[in-house]
Amino acid sequence: MSYSEILFEEDGPIARITLNRPDDGNMFTETMCHEIRECIENIRRETRTRVVVLTGAGDKFFCVGGRKDGMEDSKLYAGVLPALEMYEAIDRLQKPVIASVNGYAVGGGHVLHVVCDLTIAKESATFRQVGPMVGSFDAGYGTWYLEDLVGKKKAKEIWYTNPKITAAEALAMGLINRVVPDDQLAEKTREFALEVADRGAFALASIKAAFNARHGGVSGLSRVTHDLLLRQYLDTKESKELAASFAERRKPDSSKFGH
């Protein structure tokens, strides 16, 4: 797969997506949002990948938000940066996504790591949510998921006062999972990803769906039943007998039910 604003590579069971605009803080654009979503949808349709790593190019920025440059001058959908679709794609993917934070994670870039299942960061990484101080806000993923991670009071403090948070502070408050020396981030991220990849893919998908069902309403509950339970049920003798009896216009053999 070839893209203009992200890099994609496969490393055994690991798929690595790199935000590739280091000269502009790896800020996401309309193009990048669509490319990330497209890349994740491609990953969803194959079985090689067990875990996804999301990181930024260079050694200074993970991502410092998004740009609307070049978009239509409209308040309708065409003029809205499709960041939500990018977050949704990460959230819906049935495979774990690890954010490997290689520098500043700010604004929309901070929300991006929050939406990922796990976060590993280098010691010098900095986290900051800046919406209200720059004329913006995030009343969805950036608030709900942050509250889940650090609690309501702390999440409100982060959104209301916009502090700079060090990697050590982020670890202590539960905002991230691991902190590693700067020069070991790539190595330790790979080890983390392989550790996750060794777990059962179906079990991990079920766990992720269960976590997300709480936020997703009917969509989240459907993810559990459709993606997971139905895939098991369709392989049962009961399901196959009911399908066969209907096709053959006969009464089903109920002795096969419950198998």
N, C-alpha and C positions, 0 to 999 in steps of 0.2 A: 504494500500500500504506500502510495506517495502523496504527500501533502505539502502545502506551501508555507504554513505557519506552525506546524507541529512536526516532530520527528517521531517515527514509530519503528520499534525493533522488537524482535522476539529473542528470548534467551531461555530455551527449554520451555518450562511451563509458565514463564514470566513474560508478559507483554509490557513494554515500557513506552509510555507516551511522554514526550518532552515538549513543553511550551517553548517555542523557538523564536522569541522576539527579545533577546537579551538586551539589545540597545534601547529598548523602550520598556524596561522593567518586566518583560514577559507579559505585558498587559494583553488581555484577550480582546479580540475584535470580533465583528460579526463573522468573518471568515473562520477565525480560530474556533469560536463556539460551535459552528456547524461542523468543522473538521473533527473536533473532539467527539461530538455526538455521533458522527458517521463512523469514526474509528471504533468507538465503543459498541455500536450496533454490529459492526463487522466481527468484533471479538465475541459478541453474544452468540453469533451464528456458527462459531467453530468450537471444537472440543480440545484443541491443543493447549489453550491458555487456561491456567488454573488461578492465576492472580495477576492483577494489573498494578503497575507502579506508575504514578503520575509525578513528574518533577519539572523543574525549570532549567533552561539552558544557562550556562555560565555559573559563577560562584557567588553572585550577589543577590539575585532575585529569584524567588519562587514564582510569585505573581503579585503585582501591586494594583490589580483591579482591571477595569475594562474601558475601552475607548469606543465612542460612537462615530468616529470620523468616517465620512463616506456614506453614512446611512441616510435614508430619506428624511427630509425635514417634515416630519409628520408625527402626531401623537397617536396615530393608529399603529397597528402591529408592525408595519414595515419600518417604522421609525424607532422600534424598541430593540435594544441589544438582546439577542437570544441567549442570555446567560442562564435563564431558568431552564431552558431545554437542555443545556449542558449539565446542569446540576441534576436534573431529572434522569438523564441517561446514566449518570454515575450511580444514582440511588437505585434505579431499576435493574441495573446489571446484576445478574445472579452470581457473579464472581467477586470476591473481595478486591477492593481498590485501596492501595496504600499510597498516601501522599508522602513524598520524600522531599522535605522542605530544605532547600539549599541556600536560603537567604531570607529576604523580606517576604512575608505573606501578609498583605495589606488589603483592606477593603474587600472587593469581590474576590481577590486572591485568598484572603483569609477565609471567606465563606467556602471557597473551593476546597481547601484542606479540611474544613469542618464537615463537609458533605462526604468526604472519603471515609471509608470504614476504619482505617487506622492511619496514624501519622508518626513518622520518624523524622527527626530534625537534627541538623548539625548544631554544635554548641553556640555558634555565633548567630543563629537564625533569630529573627525578630518577628513577632506577631502583633498585628494591630487592626482594630476595626474602626474605621474613620468616618463612616457615613454622615452623622449629624454635623461634623465639623467641616465637611466639604460640600454641603448641600445635597446630601443623598441619604438613603436608608435602605434597609433590607428587612421587610416585615414577614419573611417566610423562612426559608432554609437557614438564613443567617441568624435568626432569633430562636426559632424552635430548637434547632439542632445544637446551638450553642448552650441553651438552657439545659438540654440533656447532658451535655458534657461537664459543665461547671456549676450548675444550679442557677435558679432564677435570680437571686440577689447578685451573684457575681456576673452573670450574663448582662444584667441591666447596667451594672457598673461599667462593664466593658463597652457597652453601646452608648451610655450616657456621657462618659468621661474620656473615652478613647485613649487609654494608656498604651504605651509601648510595653510589650511583654517579652521578656527574654525566654529562651528555650527552657532554662532551668525553672523559671516561674510557671511556664506553660505546663511542664511536666508535673509540677507540684499540685497544680489546680485541676489536673485531669484533662487538660485541653489537648494534650498529645500523649503518645504512648512511650516513646523512647528518645533519648538524646545521646548523640555519639560525637566523638571528636570530628572536627571539620574535615580532616583528610581521610576519614574512614566512612564518610556518608554513603558513597556508592557501594562499598564492600558490605557494610552493615545492612544497608537496604536490601541488597541481594540475599543476604543470609535470612533476614526477616521474611522476605517474600517466599523463599524456599521452605522456611519453617511452616508458613501458612499453606503452601502448595502441597505439603505432605499430608494434610488432613483430607478427609473425604469430600470430594467436590459436591456431591449431592447433599451431604450434611451441612456444608458451609452455605450452600444456596438456600437450604431450608431455614437455617439460623438467620441469615440476612433478611429473608422474606418475613420472618417472624418479628424481627426488630422493626422493619419498615411498616408492617401492617398497622402498628399503633398510630402512625402519622398519616398513612395513606388512605384512610377511610375505605370506601368500597374498592378503590383501586388497589390498596394494600392488601385487603382481605382476598381479593380476586387473585393477587399474585401468589398467595399461599395455596389457594385451592386449585387454580388453573395450572400454574407452572409446576407445582409440586405434587399435590394429592392426585390430580387427574392423571398425571404421567404414571403414577403407580397403579391407579385403579384400572386404566385401560389395558394393563397387562394381566389382570386377574381373570380367572375362569368365569366369574360372574359376568364381567363386562363383555367378554368374548361370546359367552352363551346368549346373552341378551341381544347382542348385535346380530349373531347368526340366526337366532330364532325369528327375529323381526324380518331379516332378509329372506328367510325361507318360509315365512308366513305360517309358523307353527307355534305351539305353546312352548315356552322355555322350560328347560329341565332345572327345577329349583334346587336339586341336590347339589348343583354347582355353585349356588349362591354362598357368599361368605368365604370363598376360596380365592 
